[in-house]
Amino acid sequence: MKKITSLLFGSLLAATLMLGFVSPAAAQTDQKTVKCGTDQVAVGVAINGNNCVDKGTTVQNNIIIVWLSSIIKFLTVGIGIAATGGVVYGGFLYLTAQGNAGKTQKGIATIMNALIGVLLYALAFAIINFLVPGGVLK
């Protein structure tokens, strides 16, 4: 029963986060509808103070690149917080082991897993930054 509850809670949390990114209300600012030209698209996140961008004529204004950049920034903060928490928790387990080999190994494994996670995220970030023209974070 605990697994089902955890799964439902995690799914609800993930859905809430994703709806925050794709909400149709995000294309409006100050309860007013944004009016753009015929070759422009309204965006929820203002780019250089402008809520209308060209329809992907340049890489900097391409809506996919803008959203990808926002998601990468969000994930970078999340990975940093999770990795820090993992290292601190692993260090706590290691320090409070008091000669218990099982707790010592668990602490070391937790620290190693956190560091491996950061390394894998850095590799994924480098690959995405290589594939996107001009890089993701500007």
C-alpha positions in Angstrom: 0.0 0.0 0.0 2.9 2.4 0.8 4.4 1.8 -2.7 1.1 2.7 -4.4 0.7 5.8 -2.3 4.2 6.9 -3.0 3.7 6.2 -6.7 0.5 8.2 -6.8 2.0 11.1 -4.9 5.1 11.1 -7.2 2.9 11.1 -10.3 0.8 13.9 -9.0 3.8 15.9 -8.2 5.4 15.3 -11.6 2.1 16.2 -13.3 1.8 19.4 -11.3 5.4 20.4 -12.3 4.8 19.6 -15.9 1.5 21.5 -16.1 3.4 24.5 -14.7 5.6 24.4 -17.8 2.9 23.9 -20.4 0.1 26.0 -18.9 -1.9 27.9 -21.5 -2.1 30.8 -19.1 1.6 31.2 -19.4 1.1 32.9 -22.8 -0.7 35.8 -21.1 0.8 38.5 -19.0 -1.0 40.7 -16.5 -4.4 39.1 -17.4 -4.1 40.7 -20.9 -3.9 38.8 -24.1 -0.6 39.4 -25.9 -1.1 40.6 -29.5 1.7 39.8 -31.9 2.4 40.4 -35.6 1.6 37.8 -38.3 5.1 36.3 -38.3 5.4 36.3 -34.5 4.4 34.0 -31.7 3.4 34.9 -28.1 5.5 33.4 -25.4 4.9 33.2 -21.6 8.4 34.0 -20.6 9.5 37.3 -22.0 12.7 37.3 -24.0 14.7 40.5 -23.6 11.5 42.2 -22.3 9.4 41.1 -25.4 6.5 38.7 -25.2 6.4 38.2 -29.0 9.2 36.4 -30.8 9.7 35.6 -34.5 8.5 32.2 -35.6 11.9 30.5 -35.2 13.9 32.6 -37.7 16.9 32.9 -35.3 18.2 30.3 -32.8 18.0 32.8 -29.9 14.3 33.4 -30.4 13.3 29.8 -31.3 10.7 28.8 -28.8 12.0 25.2 -28.5 15.4 26.5 -27.5 13.9 28.9 -25.0 11.9 26.1 -23.3 14.8 23.7 -23.4 17.0 26.4 -21.8 14.4 26.9 -19.0 14.1 23.2 -18.4 17.9 22.7 -18.3 18.2 25.6 -15.8 15.5 24.1 -13.6 17.1 20.6 -13.7 20.5 22.0 -13.0 19.3 23.5 -9.7 17.4 20.3 -8.8 20.4 18.1 -9.5 22.6 20.3 -7.4 20.3 20.2 -4.5 19.8 16.4 -4.7 23.5 15.7 -5.1 24.3 17.9 -2.1 21.6 16.2 0.0 23.0 12.8 -1.1 26.5 13.6 -0.1 25.4 15.1 3.2 23.2 12.0 4.0 26.0 9.6 3.0 28.5 11.5 5.1 26.0 11.3 8.0 25.7 7.6 7.6 29.4 7.2 7.4 30.1 9.2 10.5 27.4 7.5 12.6 28.3 4.0 11.6 30.3 3.4 14.8 32.2 0.4 13.4 29.1 -1.1 11.7 30.4 -2.3 8.3 27.0 -2.3 6.7 26.3 1.4 7.6 29.8 2.3 6.5 29.4 0.7 3.1 25.9 2.3 2.7 27.3 5.7 3.5 30.2 5.3 1.0 27.7 3.9 -1.7 25.4 6.9 -1.2 28.2 9.4 -1.6 29.5 7.6 -4.7 26.0 7.4 -6.2 25.5 11.2 -5.7 28.8 11.9 -7.4 28.0 9.5 -10.3 24.7 11.2 -10.7 26.4 14.6 -11.0 28.9 13.2 -13.5 26.1 11.7 -15.7 24.2 14.9 -15.6 27.3 16.9 -16.6 27.8 14.5 -19.5 24.2 14.8 -20.6 24.4 18.6 -20.3 27.6 18.7 -22.4 25.9 16.5 -25.1 22.8 18.8 -25.2 25.0 21.9 -25.3 26.9 20.4 -28.2 23.8 19.5 -30.2 22.0 22.9 -29.8 23.5 25.6 -32.0 25.1 28.3 -29.9 24.6 26.3 -26.6 21.7 26.0 -24.3 22.6 28.5 -21.6 23.4 32.0 -22.8 
